[in-house]
Amino acid sequence: MNPELHTLVSQALETASEEGLSQKLLASRSSVGEVALSRLKSADDARFSTLQAIGKGVGLKLVWVADNSLAEHVARGDLFE
């Protein structure tokens, strides 16, 4: 299982649960099959469009963020050590 994918899917499912949405309703809102959504929980790969649709179903969007490890090295002053 891909840990980053698992985190994305788990976050969407958790947000859905907090909003009182079942997995079935999330699948419907996302235009993703319920079985496909269930399989994503243990998948190694997924289409960007599928993840985007699931996120949109609960008001989340996918974005790129900086890798904090570089910023941490700069802050500590040991980037080139």
Phi, psi and omega in degrees: 000141179277117184296324179293318178297316179302318179297315180298312181294316179299319180296318179295317180293321178294317178297318178299315179299317179298331179271003179079020180265135174281166177299324179297316180291321177299316179300317179295314179299328184270354186057037177241137179299146180299321179294318179298318178297317179297319180294331180298335181297336180234017183280159175263344184206155177205155176287143177302317182298326178292313179297321179297317180295319179295315178300315180299327179298338179238014176081025177248155174224152179275135178219155174275141175229155180293147175285115185294342182297323178295314180298323179295318178297318179297315181298323180280343181081019181242030182300321185256015180271000000 
